[in-house]
């Protein structure tokens, strides 16, 4: 009898709580998509290009990992005097012009505006620093029989005193195999450097590169001198890439796009040839 009573009590509780449940009616915030801009300008580039896409709201039913390209935007760049409109390249999904039509020069200040027929409108500004031509390097084989084609490159450059500077080293090589039948490209970027604590001092950076078995091996070593927005964007990007783990704190990406997201930043490069 006690077992029967206990069963009836439990059944009564279940029916009671079932009767108290109801569908939740939670109103999610309405967030409009915004324009996302990705554009870097440099005097050494042969093409000026701007990528334009749409952000995806957090609360939606679509795949938020996809950022659709915007094909009907008006994209313009100006230097305060001259202005030019970029043309959409449907094959590569970006807006571009030949740099000869609108030369990017050191010391210039450039403004980007992007707007769409549905009323979205964003803008951003950046500058282009002067070239730092103090870069020098040495390349030495590490003398490891297990890695006979590995070299260490030691790069050195001097910072300009009294100026807020941001740097990055890039090594790029093109390897040929069997004549021109097969070609391999290798690129390596250093960390980002600021002269905040090293104003007017000498910077040193070393890293390993590989000379693969080939009929030719020539590399290019670049000293990138960049704007603050270039530095902040790439620093946050690396934090996001390396954050990892399901319990890590989300990284708030840097943006200098007014009314949208993304980056518009200038930089300059000084190049040295490297033969291993």
KALINZI-V944238 format. One record per backbone hydrogen bond with DSSP energy under -1.0 kcal/mol. CO is the residue of the C=O (numbers start at 1). NH is the residue of the N-H. Records with the same first field share a line. If there is no record, write none. Layout:
CO: NH, NH
This chain:
1: 5
2: 6
3: 7
4: 8
5: 9
6: 10
7: 11
8: 12
9: 13
10: 14
11: 15
12: 16
13: 17
14: 18
15: 19
34: 55
35: 261
36: 53
37: 263
38: 51
39: 265
41: 267
42: 45
46: 99
48: 97
50: 95
51: 38
52: 70
53: 36
58: 60
63: 66
68: 54
74: 115
75: 86
76: 113
77: 84
78: 111
82: 79
84: 77
87: 96
89: 93, 94
94: 89
95: 50
96: 87
97: 48
98: 101
105: 108
108: 128
110: 126
111: 78
112: 124
113: 76
114: 122
115: 74
116: 119
120: 116
122: 114
123: 258
124: 112
126: 110
128: 107
136: 156
138: 154
140: 152
144: 147
147: 150
149: 211
150: 142
151: 209
152: 140
153: 207
154: 138
155: 205
156: 136
157: 203
160: 163
165: 195
166: 226
167: 193
168: 224
169: 190
170: 222
171: 188
172: 220
173: 186
175: 184
176: 215
177: 182
178: 181
182: 177
184: 175
186: 173
188: 171
193: 167
198: 201
201: 159
203: 157
205: 155
207: 153
209: 151
216: 176
218: 174
219: 274
220: 172
221: 272
222: 170
223: 270
224: 168
225: 268
227: 231
228: 232
229: 233
230: 234
231: 235
232: 236
233: 237
234: 238
235: 239
236: 240
237: 241
238: 242
245: 248
257: 260
258: 123
261: 37
262: 256
263: 39
265: 41
266: 227
268: 225
270: 223
272: 221
274: 219
